[in-house]
């Protein structure tokens, strides 16, 4: 009888312990796991994927830190749990320095309750370390970065260590302009194993263009070009000095009205006039005398 009593006590104890563990698991057993690649080339997106057991509409922040010396926040994005309980986030790395980074889960909220890391299930993974590398210096661009529209877009350069190989070029520009991918063959130089390449891509208008270049090992880098309008060189027009004939034909002659000249009487004309006057006077006297 006593033995049965002890067995009942032990059974009651184990049942209570199991219930306590289950209750603790309900409160503290939520899980979040994140995954990232170990290495990302600068310019390629840093992809963070994960799963969680938190219910729908729970949310948390994914924070990217630069951890070369001390952790400094670089970017942050919020994840809202949906019914699939999976998530995916891309971080832009185009403007990041090469070096070591980490992604962490912060500010977990579910049903208006804040959770901290120690409340999560033991299988949770809320931190990942990433190394960002930079391959952009493997290519030296030799074509001008500023080109007139009539010659654009010429992309020429040399890639270190590729020899005779193939590059893939895509171009992005204003107005949602996209071109490519175009396969460009590199030719090995004489001095080393570098590969020279060149291609000309027609572009529709002036503006800022970005050439994205990759090879069989993945993304290499982005290279910016500025395309200006048509050539602005002015043609100098030399006007020859006008000749006398040119002046005569181009400048209308100005006509000066002539002033009428009244001729002055000569001495002979004056003497004849006096004599005629005397004769007229004598005739008048004779005529009047006869009438009397």
C-alpha positions in Angstrom: 0.0 0.0 0.0 2.8 2.4 0.9 4.6 1.4 -2.3 1.5 2.3 -4.4 1.3 5.6 -2.6 4.9 6.5 -3.4 4.3 5.5 -7.0 1.3 7.8 -7.2 3.4 10.6 -5.7 6.2 10.1 -8.3 3.7 9.9 -11.1 2.1 13.2 -9.9 5.6 14.8 -9.7 6.5 13.7 -13.3 3.1 15.0 -14.6 3.7 18.4 -13.0 7.2 18.5 -14.3 6.0 17.7 -17.8 3.3 20.3 -17.6 5.8 22.9 -16.4 8.2 22.0 -19.3 5.3 22.3 -21.8 4.2 25.6 -20.4 7.8 26.9 -20.5 8.1 25.7 -24.1 4.9 27.6 -25.0 6.2 30.8 -23.6 9.9 30.5 -24.5 10.0 28.0 -27.3 9.6 30.3 -30.3 12.3 29.8 -32.9 13.9 32.1 -35.4 16.7 30.9 -37.7 18.5 33.0 -40.3 21.0 32.0 -43.0 23.4 34.0 -45.2 26.3 33.2 -47.5 29.7 33.3 -45.9 31.1 35.5 -48.6 29.5 38.2 -50.8 31.1 40.1 -53.6 30.6 43.9 -53.3 27.8 44.9 -55.7 25.9 41.6 -55.3 22.9 41.6 -53.0 23.4 40.1 -49.5 20.6 37.6 -49.3 19.2 36.7 -45.8 16.7 33.9 -45.6 15.0 32.3 -42.6 12.2 30.6 -40.9 10.3 31.2 -37.6 7.7 29.6 -35.4 6.3 33.0 -34.4 2.6 33.4 -35.4 1.5 35.5 -38.3 1.8 39.3 -37.9 4.6 39.0 -35.4 7.6 41.1 -36.5 11.3 41.8 -35.9 14.2 43.7 -37.4 17.1 42.4 -39.4 20.1 44.6 -38.8 23.3 44.7 -40.8 26.4 45.7 -38.9 30.0 46.6 -40.0 32.2 44.8 -37.5 35.8 45.6 -38.6 36.6 47.4 -35.3 33.4 48.2 -33.5 29.9 47.2 -34.6 28.3 50.1 -36.6 24.8 49.8 -38.0 24.8 49.9 -41.8 21.2 49.0 -42.7 18.0 47.8 -41.1 14.8 46.2 -42.5 11.6 45.0 -40.8 10.3 41.4 -41.3 6.6 40.8 -40.8 5.8 37.1 -40.3 3.2 35.8 -42.8 1.3 32.5 -42.9 4.3 30.7 -44.5 6.5 31.6 -41.6 9.5 32.1 -44.0 11.2 35.3 -45.0 13.8 36.7 -47.4 15.6 40.1 -47.2 18.2 41.6 -49.6 20.8 44.1 -48.4 22.4 46.4 -51.0 26.2 46.1 -50.9 27.2 48.4 -53.7 28.3 51.2 -51.4 29.9 49.0 -48.7 33.6 48.6 -48.0 35.2 45.2 -48.1 35.5 43.6 -44.7 33.6 41.7 -42.1 29.9 42.2 -41.4 27.2 40.6 -39.3 23.4 40.2 -39.5 21.4 40.1 -36.3 17.8 39.7 -35.3 16.5 42.6 -33.0 13.2 43.9 -31.6 11.1 40.8 -31.7 7.4 41.6 -31.0 4.5 39.2 -31.0 1.0 39.9 -29.7 2.3 43.2 -28.4 4.9 41.4 -26.2 8.6 42.1 -26.6 10.9 39.1 -26.8 14.6 39.0 -26.1 17.1 36.4 -27.3 17.2 34.4 -24.1 13.4 33.7 -24.5 13.9 32.0 -27.8 14.2 28.3 -28.4 17.7 26.9 -28.1 17.7 25.9 -31.8 17.3 29.6 -32.9 20.1 31.2 -35.0 19.8 35.0 -34.8 23.3 36.0 -35.9 25.5 35.4 -38.9 29.0 36.6 -39.9 29.6 37.6 -43.6 32.7 38.6 -45.4 32.3 41.2 -48.2 35.0 41.1 -50.9 35.7 43.6 -53.7 36.7 42.4 -57.2 36.1 45.7 -59.0 39.9 46.5 -59.0 40.4 43.4 -61.2 39.3 45.4 -64.2 40.9 48.6 -65.4 38.7 50.7 -67.7 40.7 52.2 -70.6 37.9 53.9 -72.5 36.9 57.5 -71.5 34.4 57.7 -68.7 32.8 60.7 -70.5 31.9 60.2 -74.1 29.8 62.1 -76.7 26.6 60.5 -77.8 27.9 60.0 -81.4 30.6 57.6 -80.1 28.8 56.0 -77.1 28.9 53.7 -75.4 32.4 52.3 -75.9 33.6 50.1 -73.0 37.2 49.0 -73.3 39.5 47.7 -70.6 41.7 45.0 -69.2 41.0 42.3 -66.6 43.8 40.9 -64.5 44.4 37.1 -64.8 41.6 36.2 -67.2 43.7 35.7 -70.3 41.6 34.4 -73.2 38.2 34.4 -71.6 34.7 35.7 -71.7 33.0 38.6 -69.8 29.3 39.3 -69.5 28.3 42.9 -69.7 25.0 44.5 -68.9 24.3 48.2 -69.2 21.7 50.3 -67.2 20.8 53.9 -68.0 18.2 56.7 -67.7 14.5 56.0 -68.5 14.7 52.3 -67.5 17.2 51.6 -70.2 18.7 48.1 -70.1 21.0 46.3 -72.5 22.4 42.8 -72.4 23.7 40.5 -71.3 26.3 40.7 -74.0 29.2 38.2 -74.1 32.6 39.9 -74.8 35.7 37.9 -75.6 39.0 38.9 -73.9 42.4 38.5 -75.6 45.5 37.7 -73.7 48.2 40.3 -73.8 51.9 39.8 -74.3 53.3 41.0 -71.0 51.1 39.0 -68.6 47.9 36.9 -68.3 45.6 40.0 -68.4 42.8 40.0 -71.0 42.0 43.0 -73.2 38.4 43.6 -74.2 36.3 46.2 -76.0 32.7 46.6 -77.2 30.5 49.5 -78.3 26.9 49.5 -77.1 24.3 51.9 -78.8 22.6 54.2 -76.2 19.5 56.4 -77.0 20.2 59.6 -75.1 22.7 61.5 -72.9 22.9 60.7 -69.2 24.5 58.5 -66.6 25.1 54.8 -67.6 26.4 51.9 -65.4 28.1 48.8 -66.9 27.8 45.7 -64.8 30.5 43.2 -65.6 30.8 39.5 -64.5 32.7 36.4 -65.4 32.3 32.7 -64.8 33.1 33.2 -61.1 30.4 35.7 -60.7 29.9 39.4 -60.3 33.0 41.6 -60.7 31.9 45.2 -60.4 30.0 48.2 -61.8 31.6 51.0 -63.8 29.9 54.4 -64.5 30.0 56.4 -67.7 28.6 59.8 -68.5 27.2 60.4 -72.0 27.0 63.9 -73.2 25.0 65.4 -76.1 26.2 65.8 -79.7 29.7 67.2 -80.3 29.8 70.8 -79.3 32.8 72.0 -81.5 31.8 75.2 -83.3 32.8 75.6 -86.9 34.4 79.0 -87.4 33.0 80.8 -90.5 35.4 83.3 -92.0 33.7 86.1 -94.0 35.9 87.6 -96.7 36.5 91.3 -96.7 34.0 93.1 -99.0 35.4 94.4 -102.4 34.3 97.6 -104.1 32.0 95.6 -106.4 30.4 93.9 -103.3 29.8 97.2 -101.7 28.3 98.6 -104.9 25.9 95.6 -105.1 25.1 95.4 -101.5 24.8 99.0 -100.5 22.2 101.0 -102.4 23.4 104.3 -103.9 22.1 107.4 -102.2 20.7 110.0 -104.7 21.3 113.6 -103.7 18.7 115.9 -105.3 20.2 118.6 -107.5 19.6 122.3 -106.6 18.4 124.2 -109.7 21.0 126.8 -110.8 19.8 130.1 -112.0 22.3 131.5 -114.6 23.5 135.1 -113.9 23.1 137.6 -116.8 26.2 138.4 -118.9 27.4 142.0 -119.7 26.1 141.7 -123.3 22.6 140.6 -122.2 22.5 143.6 -119.7 23.5 146.2 -122.4 20.9 144.9 -124.8 18.2 145.3 -122.2 19.1 148.9 -121.5 19.1 149.8 -125.2 15.7 148.2 -125.7 14.3 150.2 -122.8 15.6 153.5 -124.3 14.1 152.8 -127.7 10.8 151.9 -126.1 10.7 155.2 -124.2 11.4 157.2 -127.4 8.7 155.4 -129.3 6.2 156.2 -126.6 7.2 160.0 -126.6 6.8 160.2 -130.4 3.4 158.5 -130.4 2.0 160.7 -127.6 3.3 163.9 -129.4 1.5 163.1 -132.7 -1.8 162.6 -130.9 -1.6 166.2 -129.6 
